[in-house]
Amino acid sequence: MKLAVIIGVIHMTMGICTKGLNAIYFKQTLVFWTEVVTGLIILLGLFGWMDILIVAKWVYPMNPYSMNSDMFKRINQAPSIITVMINNFLAGGNQEFILDDPSSNVFFFHG
């Protein structure tokens, strides 16, 4: 499902870029700036950020068996991607992150 989101965003980005090439070819500068540039900003600002979160979730190891007992209790409380996206709008981007360093000390970061 997450891979489908990434492929969909790439596909929509290619469509907007094609529209931009057509606007340049037909010398439609108003269409280029109002539809293409703003469309790319909105698309990549929202769903591009979500794609980055998906890839980060894949890359960052989250093995609950390799963490200490306190971290194991909080592993189910890790924010999902949709929670992060909603908090970007409703909470002004404030997220609570739980980071685990190599020496197994737990750090809390409230952005």
N, CA, C and O atoms as a GROMACS GRO file, in nm:
protein
  444
    1MET      N    1   0.082  -0.119   0.000
    1MET     CA    2   0.000   0.000   0.000
    1MET      C    3   0.087   0.126   0.000
    1MET      O    4   0.058   0.222  -0.071
    2LYS      N    5   0.193   0.125   0.078
    2LYS     CA    6   0.279   0.242   0.084
    2LYS      C    7   0.354   0.262  -0.048
    2LYS      O    8   0.376   0.375  -0.091
    3LEU      N    9   0.393   0.152  -0.109
    3LEU     CA   10   0.460   0.162  -0.238
    3LEU      C   11   0.365   0.219  -0.344
    3LEU      O   12   0.408   0.291  -0.433
    4ALA      N   13   0.236   0.186  -0.334
    4ALA     CA   14   0.138   0.241  -0.427
    4ALA      C   15   0.126   0.392  -0.411
    4ALA      O   16   0.107   0.463  -0.510
    5VAL      N   17   0.137   0.442  -0.288
    5VAL     CA   18   0.133   0.586  -0.266
    5VAL      C   19   0.254   0.653  -0.331
    5VAL      O   20   0.240   0.757  -0.395
    6ILE      N   21   0.371   0.594  -0.314
    6ILE     CA   22   0.492   0.651  -0.373
    6ILE      C   23   0.482   0.652  -0.525
    6ILE      O   24   0.514   0.753  -0.588
    7ILE      N   25   0.438   0.542  -0.583
    7ILE     CA   26   0.424   0.535  -0.729
    7ILE      C   27   0.319   0.635  -0.777
    7ILE      O   28   0.337   0.698  -0.881
    8GLY      N   29   0.210   0.649  -0.703
    8GLY     CA   30   0.106   0.745  -0.740
    8GLY      C   31   0.154   0.888  -0.738
    8GLY      O   32   0.121   0.966  -0.827
    9VAL      N   33   0.233   0.924  -0.639
    9VAL     CA   34   0.287   1.060  -0.632
    9VAL      C   35   0.384   1.085  -0.747
    9VAL      O   36   0.384   1.193  -0.806
   10ILE      N   37   0.466   0.986  -0.779
   10ILE     CA   38   0.557   1.000  -0.893
   10ILE      C   39   0.478   1.017  -1.022
   10ILE      O   40   0.513   1.099  -1.107
   11HIS      N   41   0.372   0.940  -1.037
   11HIS     CA   42   0.288   0.947  -1.157
   11HIS      C   43   0.220   1.084  -1.169
   11HIS      O   44   0.217   1.142  -1.278
   12MET      N   45   0.166   1.135  -1.059
   12MET     CA   46   0.102   1.267  -1.063
   12MET      C   47   0.203   1.378  -1.089
   12MET      O   48   0.173   1.474  -1.158
   13THR      N   49   0.324   1.364  -1.034
   13THR     CA   50   0.429   1.463  -1.058
   13THR      C   51   0.468   1.465  -1.205
   13THR      O   52   0.490   1.572  -1.263
   14MET      N   53   0.477   1.347  -1.267
   14MET     CA   54   0.508   1.341  -1.410
   14MET      C   55   0.396   1.407  -1.492
   14MET      O   56   0.424   1.472  -1.592
   15GLY      N   57   0.271   1.390  -1.451
   15GLY     CA   58   0.160   1.453  -1.521
   15GLY      C   59   0.165   1.604  -1.512
   15GLY      O   60   0.140   1.673  -1.610
   16ILE      N   61   0.197   1.657  -1.394
   16ILE     CA   62   0.208   1.803  -1.379
   16ILE      C   63   0.326   1.855  -1.459
   16ILE      O   64   0.317   1.962  -1.519
   17CYS      N   65   0.436   1.782  -1.462
   17CYS     CA   66   0.552   1.824  -1.542
   17CYS      C   67   0.519   1.823  -1.691
   17CYS      O   68   0.564   1.910  -1.766
   18THR      N   69   0.442   1.726  -1.735
   18THR     CA   70   0.399   1.723  -1.875
   18THR      C   71   0.311   1.843  -1.908
   18THR      O   72   0.324   1.903  -2.015
   19LYS      N   73   0.223   1.878  -1.815
   19LYS     CA   74   0.140   1.996  -1.834
   19LYS      C   75   0.228   2.121  -1.840
   19LYS      O   76   0.200   2.214  -1.915
   20GLY      N   77   0.334   2.123  -1.761
   20GLY     CA   78   0.426   2.236  -1.764
   20GLY      C   79   0.500   2.246  -1.896
   20GLY      O   80   0.520   2.356  -1.948
   21LEU      N   81   0.540   2.133  -1.951
   21LEU     CA   82   0.606   2.135  -2.082
   21LEU      C   83   0.510   2.182  -2.191
   21LEU      O   84   0.549   2.255  -2.282
   22ASN      N   85   0.384   2.140  -2.182
   22ASN     CA   86   0.285   2.187  -2.279
   22ASN      C   87   0.260   2.337  -2.265
   22ASN      O   88   0.244   2.407  -2.365
   23ALA      N   89   0.256   2.386  -2.141
   23ALA     CA   90   0.236   2.530  -2.120
   23ALA      C   91   0.353   2.611  -2.175
   23ALA      O   92   0.333   2.719  -2.229
   24ILE      N   93   0.473   2.560  -2.161
   24ILE     CA   94   0.590   2.629  -2.217
   24ILE      C   95   0.586   2.624  -2.370
   24ILE      O   96   0.614   2.724  -2.435
   25TYR      N   97   0.551   2.510  -2.426
   25TYR     CA   98   0.547   2.495  -2.571
   25TYR      C   99   0.442   2.587  -2.634
   25TYR      O  100   0.468   2.649  -2.737
   26PHE      N  101   0.325   2.597  -2.572
   26PHE     CA  102   0.219   2.682  -2.625
   26PHE      C  103   0.225   2.825  -2.571
   26PHE      O  104   0.133   2.903  -2.594
   27LYS      N  105   0.333   2.859  -2.500
   27LYS     CA  106   0.359   2.993  -2.447
   27LYS      C  107   0.245   3.043  -2.358
   27LYS      O  108   0.201   3.157  -2.371
   28GLN      N  109   0.198   2.956  -2.269
   28GLN     CA  110   0.094   2.991  -2.173
   28GLN      C  111   0.159   3.014  -2.037
   28GLN      O  112   0.158   2.927  -1.950
   29THR      N  113   0.214   3.132  -2.019
   29THR     CA  114   0.288   3.160  -1.896
   29THR      C  115   0.196   3.166  -1.774
   29THR      O  116   0.235   3.125  -1.665
   30LEU      N  117   0.074   3.216  -1.792
   30LEU     CA  118  -0.018   3.222  -1.679
   30LEU      C  119  -0.054   3.082  -1.630
   30LEU      O  120  -0.060   3.058  -1.509
   31VAL      N  121  -0.077   2.990  -1.722
   31VAL     CA  122  -0.106   2.851  -1.685
   31VAL      C  123   0.015   2.788  -1.616
   31VAL      O  124   0.000   2.715  -1.518
   32PHE      N  125   0.133   2.818  -1.667
   32PHE     CA  126   0.254   2.761  -1.608
   32PHE      C  127   0.269   2.802  -1.462
   32PHE      O  128   0.291   2.718  -1.375
   33TRP      N  129   0.256   2.931  -1.434
   33TRP     CA  130   0.278   2.979  -1.298
   33TRP      C  131   0.162   2.949  -1.205
   33TRP      O  132   0.185   2.918  -1.088
   34THR      N  133   0.039   2.956  -1.253
   34THR     CA  134  -0.075   2.938  -1.163
   34THR      C  135  -0.114   2.792  -1.144
   34THR      O  136  -0.160   2.756  -1.036
   35GLU      N  137  -0.096   2.708  -1.244
   35GLU     CA  138  -0.137   2.570  -1.231
   35GLU      C  139  -0.020   2.474  -1.209
   35GLU      O  140  -0.027   2.386  -1.123
   36VAL      N  141   0.086   2.492  -1.286
   36VAL     CA  142   0.197   2.395  -1.279
   36VAL      C  143   0.282   2.417  -1.155
   36VAL      O  144   0.305   2.324  -1.078
   37VAL      N  145   0.329   2.539  -1.137
   37VAL     CA  146   0.419   2.564  -1.023
   37VAL      C  147   0.345   2.548  -0.891
   37VAL      O  148   0.397   2.484  -0.800
   38THR      N  149   0.225   2.604  -0.881
   38THR     CA  150   0.152   2.589  -0.756
   38THR      C  151   0.108   2.444  -0.734
   38THR      O  152   0.104   2.397  -0.620
   39GLY      N  153   0.075   2.373  -0.841
   39GLY     CA  154   0.040   2.232  -0.828
   39GLY      C  155   0.155   2.148  -0.778
   39GLY      O  156   0.136   2.060  -0.694
   40LEU      N  157   0.276   2.176  -0.828
   40LEU     CA  158   0.394   2.102  -0.779
   40LEU      C  159   0.424   2.135  -0.633
   40LEU      O  160   0.462   2.047  -0.556
   41ILE      N  161   0.408   2.261  -0.596
   41ILE     CA  162   0.434   2.299  -0.457
   41ILE      C  163   0.337   2.228  -0.363
   41ILE      O  164   0.378   2.174  -0.261
   42ILE      N  165   0.210   2.227  -0.398
   42ILE     CA  166   0.111   2.162  -0.312
   42ILE      C  167   0.130   2.011  -0.311
   42ILE      O  168   0.129   1.949  -0.205
   43LEU      N  169   0.147   1.951  -0.429
   43LEU     CA  170   0.161   1.806  -0.437
   43LEU      C  171   0.284   1.757  -0.362
   43LEU      O  172   0.275   1.666  -0.279
   44LEU      N  173   0.398   1.818  -0.389
   44LEU     CA  174   0.521   1.772  -0.326
   44LEU      C  175   0.532   1.817  -0.181
   44LEU      O  176   0.599   1.753  -0.100
   45GLY      N  177   0.466   1.928  -0.148
   45GLY     CA  178   0.467   1.973  -0.009
   45GLY      C  179   0.388   1.882   0.082
   45GLY      O  180   0.428   1.857   0.196
   46LEU      N  181   0.278   1.830   0.033
   46LEU     CA  182   0.196   1.740   0.114
   46LEU      C  183   0.237   1.594   0.096
   46LEU      O  184   0.281   1.528   0.190
   47PHE      N  185   0.221   1.546  -0.026
   47PHE     CA  186   0.242   1.404  -0.050
   47PHE      C  187   0.389   1.368  -0.070
   47PHE      O  188   0.428   1.254  -0.047
   48GLY      N  189   0.471   1.463  -0.112
   48GLY     CA  190   0.615   1.438  -0.117
   48GLY      C  191   0.672   1.419   0.023
   48GLY      O  192   0.758   1.334   0.045
   49TRP      N  193   0.621   1.500   0.118
   49TRP     CA  194   0.662   1.486   0.258
   49TRP      C  195   0.616   1.351   0.312
   49TRP      O  196   0.689   1.286   0.388
   50MET      N  197   0.496   1.309   0.273
   50MET     CA  198   0.447   1.178   0.317
   50MET      C  199   0.533   1.066   0.261
   50MET      O  200   0.558   0.967   0.329
   51ASP      N  201   0.578   1.080   0.137
   51ASP     CA  202   0.669   0.981   0.078
   51ASP      C  203   0.801   0.974   0.154
   51ASP      O  204   0.855   0.865   0.174
   52ILE      N  205   0.852   1.089   0.195
   52ILE     CA  206   0.976   1.092   0.273
   52ILE      C  207   0.954   1.021   0.407
   52ILE      O  208   1.041   0.947   0.453
   53LEU      N  209   0.838   1.042   0.469
   53LEU     CA  210   0.808   0.974   0.595
   53LEU      C  211   0.797   0.823   0.576
   53LEU      O  212   0.841   0.746   0.662
   54ILE      N  213   0.739   0.780   0.464
   54ILE     CA  214   0.726   0.636   0.436
   54ILE      C  215   0.865   0.574   0.421
   54ILE      O  216   0.892   0.468   0.479
   55VAL      N  217   0.952   0.638   0.345
   55VAL     CA  218   1.087   0.585   0.325
   55VAL      C  219   1.165   0.586   0.456
   55VAL      O  220   1.239   0.492   0.485
   56ALA      N  221   1.148   0.691   0.537
   56ALA     CA  222   1.218   0.696   0.666
   56ALA      C  223   1.170   0.585   0.758
   56ALA      O  224   1.249   0.529   0.834
   57LYS      N  225   1.041   0.554   0.752
   57LYS     CA  226   0.989   0.446   0.836
   57LYS      C  227   1.043   0.310   0.791
   57LYS      O  228   1.065   0.221   0.873
   58TRP      N  229   1.066   0.295   0.659
   58TRP     CA  230   1.126   0.172   0.609
   58TRP      C  231   1.272   0.160   0.649
   58TRP      O  232   1.319   0.051   0.683
   59VAL      N  233   1.345   0.272   0.645
   59VAL     CA  234   1.490   0.269   0.666
   59VAL      C  235   1.525   0.261   0.815
   59VAL      O  236   1.618   0.190   0.852
   60TYR      N  237   1.450   0.332   0.900
   60TYR     CA  238   1.483   0.337   1.042
   60TYR      C  239   1.443   0.205   1.108
   60TYR      O  240   1.326   0.167   1.103
   61PRO      N  241   1.538   0.134   1.169
   61PRO     CA  242   1.504   0.005   1.230
   61PRO      C  243   1.419   0.024   1.355
   61PRO      O  244   1.454   0.104   1.443
   62MET      N  245   1.310  -0.048   1.363
   62MET     CA  246   1.222  -0.037   1.478
   62MET      C  247   1.193  -0.176   1.531
   62MET      O  248   1.079  -0.224   1.525
   63ASN      N  249   1.296  -0.241   1.581
   63ASN     CA  250   1.284  -0.377   1.634
   63ASN      C  251   1.261  -0.368   1.784
   63ASN      O  252   1.354  -0.334   1.857
   64PRO      N  253   1.142  -0.398   1.832
   64PRO     CA  254   1.114  -0.383   1.976
   64PRO      C  255   1.194  -0.479   2.062
   64PRO      O  256   1.210  -0.453   2.182
   65TYR      N  257   1.244  -0.589   2.008
   65TYR     CA  258   1.317  -0.686   2.088
   65TYR      C  259   1.460  -0.643   2.115
   65TYR      O  260   1.526  -0.700   2.202
   66SER      N  261   1.510  -0.543   2.041
   66SER     CA  262   1.646  -0.496   2.064
   66SER      C  263   1.651  -0.374   2.154
   66SER      O  264   1.758  -0.318   2.174
   67MET      N  265   1.538  -0.332   2.207
   67MET     CA  266   1.532  -0.212   2.290
   67MET      C  267   1.510  -0.250   2.436
   67MET      O  268   1.474  -0.363   2.468
   68ASN      N  269   1.533  -0.152   2.524
   68ASN     CA  270   1.513  -0.179   2.666
   68ASN      C  271   1.363  -0.188   2.698
   68ASN      O  272   1.279  -0.160   2.612
   69SER      N  273   1.331  -0.228   2.819
   69SER     CA  274   1.191  -0.257   2.853
   69SER      C  275   1.103  -0.133   2.849
   69SER      O  276   0.986  -0.143   2.811
   70ASP      N  277   1.155  -0.016   2.887
   70ASP     CA  278   1.075   0.106   2.880
   70ASP      C  279   1.040   0.140   2.736
   70ASP      O  280   0.928   0.182   2.706
   71MET      N  281   1.136   0.122   2.648
   71MET     CA  282   1.110   0.151   2.507
   71MET      C  283   1.014   0.050   2.449
   71MET      O  284   0.932   0.083   2.362
   72PHE      N  285   1.021  -0.074   2.495
   72PHE     CA  286   0.930  -0.177   2.445
   72PHE      C  287   0.786  -0.145   2.482
   72PHE      O  288   0.695  -0.176   2.405
   73LYS      N  289   0.764  -0.083   2.596
   73LYS     CA  290   0.629  -0.046   2.637
   73LYS      C  291   0.573   0.066   2.549
   73LYS      O  292   0.452   0.073   2.526
   74ARG      N  293   0.662   0.154   2.501
   74ARG     CA  294   0.617   0.269   2.422
   74ARG      C  295   0.620   0.243   2.272
   74ARG      O  296   0.586   0.333   2.195
   75ILE      N  297   0.660   0.126   2.228
   75ILE     CA  298   0.675   0.100   2.085
   75ILE      C  299   0.540   0.109   2.013
   75ILE      O  300   0.535   0.148   1.897
   76ASN      N  301   0.432   0.072   2.082
   76ASN     CA  302   0.300   0.081   2.020
   76ASN      C  303   0.246   0.223   2.019
   76ASN      O  304   0.146   0.250   1.953
   77GLN      N  305   0.310   0.314   2.088
   77GLN     CA  306   0.266   0.453   2.092
   77GLN      C  307   0.338   0.540   1.990
   77GLN      O  308   0.318   0.661   1.988
   78ALA      N  309   0.420   0.481   1.907
   78ALA     CA  310   0.490   0.558   1.805
   78ALA      C  311   0.389   0.615   1.707
   78ALA      O  312   0.296   0.545   1.667
   79PRO      N  313   0.405   0.741   1.669
   79PRO     CA  314   0.304   0.802   1.582
   79PRO      C  315   0.307   0.741   1.442
   79PRO      O  316   0.413   0.711   1.387
   80SER      N  317   0.190   0.722   1.387
   80SER     CA  318   0.182   0.671   1.252
   80SER      C  319   0.202   0.786   1.154
   80SER      O  320   0.206   0.903   1.193
   81ILE      N  321   0.216   0.753   1.028
   81ILE     CA  322   0.240   0.855   0.925
   81ILE      C  323   0.120   0.948   0.915
   81ILE      O  324   0.137   1.069   0.900
   82ILE      N  325   0.000   0.895   0.923
   82ILE     CA  326  -0.119   0.978   0.913
   82ILE      C  327  -0.131   1.072   1.033
   82ILE      O  328  -0.179   1.184   1.018
   83THR      N  329  -0.088   1.028   1.152
   83THR     CA  330  -0.089   1.114   1.269
   83THR      C  331   0.009   1.230   1.252
   83THR      O  332  -0.022   1.343   1.288
   84VAL      N  333   0.125   1.201   1.198
   84VAL     CA  334   0.223   1.307   1.172
   84VAL      C  335   0.169   1.407   1.072
   84VAL      O  336   0.185   1.528   1.090
   85MET      N  337   0.104   1.358   0.966
   85MET     CA  338   0.048   1.448   0.864
   85MET      C  339  -0.063   1.536   0.922
   85MET      O  340  -0.071   1.654   0.892
   86ILE      N  341  -0.149   1.478   1.006
   86ILE     CA  342  -0.257   1.556   1.067
   86ILE      C  343  -0.202   1.658   1.165
   86ILE      O  344  -0.248   1.772   1.168
   87ASN      N  345  -0.102   1.620   1.244
   87ASN     CA  346  -0.043   1.714   1.340
   87ASN      C  347   0.030   1.828   1.271
   87ASN      O  348   0.046   1.934   1.330
   88ASN      N  349   0.075   1.808   1.148
   88ASN     CA  350   0.138   1.918   1.076
   88ASN      C  351   0.040   2.034   1.057
   88ASN      O  352   0.081   2.150   1.054
   89PHE      N  353  -0.086   2.002   1.043
   89PHE     CA  354  -0.186   2.107   1.023
   89PHE      C  355  -0.254   2.149   1.153
   89PHE      O  356  -0.265   2.268   1.181
   90LEU      N  357  -0.298   2.053   1.232
   90LEU     CA  358  -0.376   2.085   1.350
   90LEU      C  359  -0.292   2.130   1.469
   90LEU      O  360  -0.336   2.215   1.547
   91ALA      N  361  -0.173   2.076   1.484
   91ALA     CA  362  -0.088   2.111   1.598
   91ALA      C  363   0.028   2.202   1.558
   91ALA      O  364   0.120   2.222   1.637
   92GLY      N  365   0.025   2.257   1.440
   92GLY     CA  366   0.131   2.348   1.398
   92GLY      C  367   0.265   2.280   1.378
   92GLY      O  368   0.369   2.345   1.387
   93GLY      N  369   0.264   2.151   1.352
   93GLY     CA  370   0.388   2.078   1.328
   93GLY      C  371   0.454   2.021   1.451
   93GLY      O  372   0.560   1.960   1.441
   94ASN      N  373   0.394   2.039   1.569
   94ASN     CA  374   0.452   1.985   1.692
   94ASN      C  375   0.435   1.834   1.695
   94ASN      O  376   0.323   1.783   1.687
   95GLN      N  377   0.546   1.764   1.708
   95GLN     CA  378   0.547   1.619   1.714
   95GLN      C  379   0.629   1.577   1.836
   95GLN      O  380   0.726   1.644   1.871
   96GLU      N  381   0.590   1.468   1.899
   96GLU     CA  382   0.670   1.413   2.007
   96GLU      C  383   0.744   1.291   1.952
   96GLU      O  384   0.682   1.195   1.908
   97PHE      N  385   0.876   1.298   1.956
   97PHE     CA  386   0.958   1.190   1.904
   97PHE      C  387   1.028   1.119   2.018
   97PHE      O  388   1.071   1.182   2.115
   98ILE      N  389   1.039   0.988   2.008
   98ILE     CA  390   1.114   0.910   2.103
   98ILE      C  391   1.233   0.852   2.027
   98ILE      O  392   1.216   0.767   1.939
   99LEU      N  393   1.352   0.897   2.062
   99LEU     CA  394   1.472   0.852   1.991
   99LEU      C  395   1.555   0.763   2.083
   99LEU      O  396   1.566   0.789   2.203
  100ASP      N  397   1.611   0.660   2.026
  100ASP     CA  398   1.694   0.567   2.102
  100ASP      C  399   1.834   0.572   2.044
  100ASP      O  400   1.854   0.542   1.926
  101ASP      N  401   1.932   0.608   2.127
  101ASP     CA  402   2.069   0.614   2.078
  101ASP      C  403   2.137   0.479   2.096
  101ASP      O  404   2.081   0.390   2.162
  102PRO      N  405   2.257   0.460   2.039
  102PRO     CA  406   2.325   0.329   2.048
  102PRO      C  407   2.356   0.284   2.191
  102PRO      O  408   2.368   0.164   2.215
  103SER      N  409   2.369   0.375   2.286
  103SER     CA  410   2.400   0.334   2.423
  103SER      C  411   2.273   0.304   2.504
  103SER      O  412   2.279   0.292   2.626
  104SER      N  413   2.158   0.293   2.434
  104SER     CA  414   2.029   0.256   2.494
  104SER      C  415   1.974   0.360   2.590
  104SER      O  416   1.891   0.327   2.675
  105ASN      N  417   2.019   0.484   2.580
  105ASN     CA  418   1.957   0.591   2.657
  105ASN      C  419   1.840   0.645   2.576
  105ASN      O  420   1.851   0.662   2.455
  106VAL      N  421   1.731   0.672   2.642
  106VAL     CA  422   1.611   0.719   2.572
  106VAL      C  423   1.605   0.870   2.583
  106VAL      O  424   1.618   0.927   2.692
  107PHE      N  425   1.585   0.935   2.470
  107PHE     CA  426   1.573   1.080   2.466
  107PHE      C  427   1.434   1.116   2.418
  107PHE      O  428   1.380   1.051   2.328
  108PHE      N  429   1.376   1.217   2.477
  108PHE     CA  430   1.246   1.267   2.434
  108PHE      C  431   1.268   1.401   2.367
  108PHE      O  432   1.342   1.485   2.417
  109PHE      N  433   1.204   1.420   2.256
  109PHE     CA  434   1.212   1.547   2.184
  109PHE      C  435   1.070   1.590   2.153
  109PHE      O  436   0.994   1.519   2.088
  110HIS      N  437   1.036   1.707   2.200
  110HIS     CA  438   0.905   1.763   2.169
  110HIS      C  439   0.930   1.885   2.082
  110HIS      O  440   0.972   1.990   2.132
  111GLY      N  441   0.902   1.872   1.952
  111GLY     CA  442   0.932   1.979   1.855
  111GLY      C  443   0.834   2.089   1.854
  111GLY      O  444   0.849   2.184   1.777
   0.00000   0.00000   0.00000
